[in-house]
Amino acid sequence: DGKVSNVKHVAGDFYIEKTGWIIMDAEISADGKLLFFVNARFVGGDGAVPAESDIGVAQKVGDKFVKDPNSEILLQNITTKDTLEYAPSFSTNGMEIFFTRAEKNIGTSIYLAHRNSLNEPFGKPELLDIKGDLPEAPSISLDGKTLYYHKLENGKYRIFKMSRK
């Protein structure tokens, strides 16, 4: 009925407890065992764009999420120093990650990276061929066949989709 209830803080150790840091994006895996999050740091100015943002992964332990000790290794090909990575969306089987990368003076793009097992890092990301202004916030369907995202078109953000064969 369009109502949200039982909203509460997600317990865990993945937060950066310093001024300016927030969890900008988060997604829980289909099985509820993993949390994919984005730590983002905002400084001064209007705060519209973070100074930095990186994707991380945490595992559910009891009633909280604990940062995976291998988070940086698993995402070593995703996270970069000079760009912002955010809005992660993981395939149901955990073998693919879709995410947004923002580069200064270039804009945003959506990428896809694969891996062969849950214990190995994601490979080098591939740029998806999406035309238009500011594509971002990918979301892969449970069956992995449809990717939803938004982009700026005629001054408004609109939702689009692309499908696999």
VEXPADO-482772 format. One line per field, with one value per residue (C-alpha): y, z, x; residue number from 1. Coordinates in steps of 0.001 Angstrom, whole numbers. Layout:
py c(Y  ...)
pz c(Z  ...)
px c(X  ...)
resi c(NUM  ...)
This chain:
py c(0  2309  2273  1440  -15  -1424  824  519  1020  -1888  -3041  -3734  -2621  -1359  2272  4854  6738  10096  13402  13554  9780  8079  4827  6211  2988  -532  -3801  -7071  -10257  -12354  -14929  -12204  -13240  -10383  -6606  -4585  -1001  2255  4372  7942  11064  14494  17709  21379  23092  21993  18309  17190  14964  13005  13586  9820  6690  3001  -239  -2811  -6131  -7391  -10816  -11412  -12700  -13167  -9998  -7694  -7326  -7643  -6259  -9111  -9156  -9767  -6937  -4860  -7916  -9051  -5554  -4635  -4276  -2233  371  3100  6085  8760  7902  7381  3918  3531  2024  -1651  -4340  -7990  -10918  -13529  -16026  -13391  -13801  -10364  -6832  -3853  -411  3266  4961  8755  10370  14048  16078  12972  12038  8733  5306  1873  -1055  -4829  -7130  -10940  -13574  -17376  -18178  -16444  -16584  -14793  -11096  -9617  -9169  -5996  -4072  -3698  -434  -993  751  3148  6401  9593  11818  10571  6892  5472  3281  -96  -2794  -6326  -8474  -11700  -13808  -11727  -10942  -7311  -4362  -1241  2140  5814  8625  12262  12872  16226  17653  14795  11530  8589  4855  2633  -1049  -3248  -6988  -9944  -12534)
pz c(0  -483  3206  4678  8166  10607  9260  11407  11434  9926  12559  11506  11357  7761  8645  8673  11891  10799  9896  6266  5696  4880  3392  54  -1518  -300  -1624  202  -1787  -2758  -65  2614  3511  1931  2054  -726  434  -648  1803  487  1881  1393  2077  2109  -729  -1752  -1050  -4314  -5310  -2885  -2714  -2732  -2781  -2867  -2903  -133  923  4364  5499  7784  11169  13606  13458  11954  8886  9328  6690  4718  5467  1736  589  -914  -2656  -4092  -5469  -6369  -10068  -9324  -6833  -8162  -6558  -9075  -9755  -7788  -7763  -6451  -6986  -7016  -8193  -7956  -9891  -7929  -8222  -7159  -10307  -11774  -10440  -12247  -10926  -11761  -12182  -12236  -13717  -13363  -16509  -18243  -16450  -15383  -16997  -16093  -15927  -15579  -14078  -13879  -11739  -11889  -8198  -5062  -3560  -6326  -7219  -9928  -13214  -15160  -15623  -19067  -20071  -21122  -24346  -23032  -24922  -23331  -20342  -16860  -16983  -13476  -10757  -12512  -11098  -12512  -12448  -10424  -13595  -14818  -18163  -17684  -16481  -15305  -14950  -15182  -17242  -17968  -21000  -21953  -18498  -16561  -15186  -16786  -16159  -19010  -19463  -21592  -22060  -22772  -25373)
px c(0  2965  3875  7252  7408  9958  12724  15830  19563  21522  23991  27557  31174  31201  30450  33248  32607  34070  32448  31373  31159  27853  26618  25464  24152  23456  22082  21476  22036  19016  19886  20249  23809  25774  25521  27095  27602  29203  31157  31093  32788  31248  33161  32149  30339  26894  27618  26023  28951  31119  34871  35324  33194  34036  32086  32543  31056  29984  28747  25786  26917  24053  21961  24607  26799  30567  32911  34455  38210  38758  36464  39287  40777  37425  36812  40418  39575  36451  37654  39937  41630  40728  37072  33874  32310  28788  25318  26378  23994  25004  23661  21726  24602  27180  29287  28546  28605  27093  28040  28341  31703  31957  35039  35901  35207  33791  30574  29082  29133  27810  30218  29972  32601  32588  34247  34367  33860  32610  36102  37962  38132  35967  37833  38481  35202  33674  32007  28398  27403  24766  24327  23053  23738  24575  23584  23763  22236  22087  19819  19941  16795  16755  16948  19913  18264  17194  19238  17399  19140  18368  19833  19160  16962  15462  16229  14590  15860  14082  14284  15504  16162  18340  17933  20194  19389)
resi c(1  2  3  4  5  6  7  8  9  10  11  12  13  14  15  16  17  18  19  20  21  22  23  24  25  26  27  28  29  30  31  32  33  34  35  36  37  38  39  40  41  42  43  44  45  46  47  48  49  50  51  52  53  54  55  56  57  58  59  60  61  62  63  64  65  66  67  68  69  70  71  72  73  74  75  76  77  78  79  80  81  82  83  84  85  86  87  88  89  90  91  92  93  94  95  96  97  98  99  100  101  102  103  104  105  106  107  108  109  110  111  112  113  114  115  116  117  118  119  120  121  122  123  124  125  126  127  128  129  130  131  132  133  134  135  136  137  138  139  140  141  142  143  144  145  146  147  148  149  150  151  152  153  154  155  156  157  158  159  160  161  162  163  164  165)
